[in-house]
Amino acid sequence: MVIEFIDSTKSTQLDLIEAIKCGVVSPPHAIVAKFQTAGVGSRGNEWKSLEENLHFSFCVSSKDLPNDIPPNSISIYFAYIMKEYLSNLGSKVWLKWPNDLYINDKKIGGVITTKIKDIYICGIGINLAKSPIFADKLDISLTQNSIAMGYLELLKNKFSWKQIFSKFLVEFEKSRNFTAHVDDKESSLKDAVLLNDGSVVINNKKVYSLR
């Protein structure tokens, strides 16, 4: 894995996507930025970034990942591995369906994944030092670079979807106190049914993360 450490950019995710499209970069490759001015969030929203927080994107070829991962739930897979990495270091972080990182009842970060041909580009943003008033920050002290490098090292273990999902299935119960966007509307997860492929059934409709 080639890891670029840069001072500032509009978006590590968009930088990596553009570099792949232009043939400048090939997987595995990662970009870690100290500061980002226009990060990409869920549903096309801008991720409001503050200095000293984590702005991190990486790309991997699908052939280098376990073949049992449901493509539509790849963000759950990547996000849960980040949750595991931080939990192993003492954080109380948990993963809210489908790919938001939370401390108690407030969001501290999120994961978004794009696919270009057979390459997955994953962007991860986490509030490390600062957060908006409606959100929170990580409950342990870590640097941007140490998280990125530690996460990528853990990713090398190539955990199967079965391994990840068995843990996420238990943690999903925490998500029932929250809502998720379905057809651009907020829908309660209280009675949602989590299926083995990471999708949920809400109001008789099967929904994937698709983020």
N, C-alpha and C positions, 0 to 999 in steps of 0.2 A: 504494500500500500504506500503510494506516494502521498505525503501530507504537506500541503502548502500552508504556511502561517503568514497572514497578511495583516496590515494595519487597519484598512478600511475598504468597504465596498458597498454598493447598493444592496446586493443580495448574494450570499454564497451559493444559494440554490440556482439562481438565474445565471450566475457566472459559470457554474459547472455545466448546466444544460447547454449554454452557448458554446462552451469549449468542446463538449462532446459532439454537438452538431457540426462544428467546424473541423473536427478531426484533430484538434490540438491536444486533447486529453483522451486517454482510454482507461478503463477500469482495471484494477482498483485505484481510486484517487480520492483525495479529500481536501477540503479547504476550510480553514479555521480563521475567522476574522475577529480582530479586537473590537471593531465597531461596524455597524451595518445601518444604512440609512433607509432602506425600503425593503425589508424582509417580506417573504411570501408566507401568508398565513392560510388558515382553512377557508374554503369556499371563495378563494380569490381575494380575501381580505389582506390588508397590509399588517405584517407583524410589527408592532410598535417596539422597537429595540432601544435599549438604553446601554450606555457604555459600561463595559466590564461584564456584561452578560454573555452567555454562550451563543455564538453564531457559527453554525457548523453544518457542512453538507459533505456527503460522500457518495460515490457511485460504485456499484458492484455489478458484475455480470450475473445473469440469472443462473448460468451453469455453475457458478461458484457458491450457490446457496442450496440448502436442502430441497429436494424436489417435491416434498410434501406440503410446501407452503402454498396456501390458496392465494393466487395472484391479487385478488381484490382485498385481501387482508394483510398485505405485506407491511403496511404502516403499523398495524398492531404488533407484528413480529418485531420490527425494528424498535418500536417504542417500548415494548416489554423488556427487551434486552437492556435498554437504557435504564429502565426502572430497576432491573436486577442489579446492574452495575452500581447505581447509587444506593440501593438498599444494602448491598454488601459492605458499603462504607459507613453505614449507620443512619442513612436518611429514612424518614417516615413516608417518603414519596409513594404514591400509588398511581395506577393507570386507569383513568376513566375511559370507558368505551367512547369512541374507538381508539383514539390516539392522543389524548391530552394527559399531561402529567400534573398531578395535584398533590398539595400538602393540605390535609384536612379537607375543607370545602372550597379551597381556592386554587385556581390554576397557576402553575409556575412555569409551564412550558408546553410544547407540542411538537408533533412530528408530521411531516407532509412528504409524500413520495410520488414521484413521476416516473413513467417508464418510456424510454426511447428504444424501440426495437427490442433487444434482449438485455438492455441495461436499466437498472433501477437507480434513480437519483433520489437520495433521501436527505431532507433538511431537518435539522433539530435545533430548536431555540429554547433556551432555559434562562429564567431570571436567576442570576447568581448573586448579584450585589444590589440590584435595584429592581423595583417593580411598580407598575401603575397602582393606584389606590384600590382598584377593584380586584387585583391579583395578589400574588405572594411571591416569595423567592425561596430558593433552596435552603433547607434547614441545616446544612453542613457547609463548611468552608472549603471550596475547591477552585482551582484555576480553570480557565477556558481550555488551555492546552492539555492539562492533566486529564480532564474529563474526555476530551476527544481521543487522546491516545489510549486511555484505559478502556474506553468503549470499543474502539476498533480492535483492541487486543482480545476483548471478550467475544466480539463478533466472529473471530477466527475459529471459535469452538464449533461453529455450524450446528447450533442446537436445532433439533427437528421441530416442526410445527407441533407435533404431539407433545413434546416436552414443554414448549412455551404455553400451549393452549391449556394443558392440565393445570397450570398455575393460574393462568388468567381466568379460567372458569370459576375458581374460588374467589378471586379478587373482583370479579364482575358484580358480585352482590353489592359492593359499595356504590356502583354506578346507578343502582335503582333509586337512589335519592335525588337523581339529577335528570336533566333532559338532554336530548340530542336533536340535531337538525334533520328533519325528514321532509323532503319536498319544500325546503326553505321555510319550514315551520318548526317551532319548538314542540317536541313530543316527549312525554314522560317515559322514562325507562323502567318505571315501577313494575309493570307487568310484562316487560319484554322477555322474549325467549332467545337465549344465546345458542346459536347452532355451532356444530363442530368446525365449520369453515370460517368462523369469526363473524359471520353476519348475525343480525338479530331480526326477529319477527315482531313488528310493532303494528298494532291495529290491522292484523292479518296481512301485513306487507313485509316482504323480506328486504332488508336494507343492509348494504355493505358500507364499510367506512368510506371507500372511494375518495380518499384524500391522501 
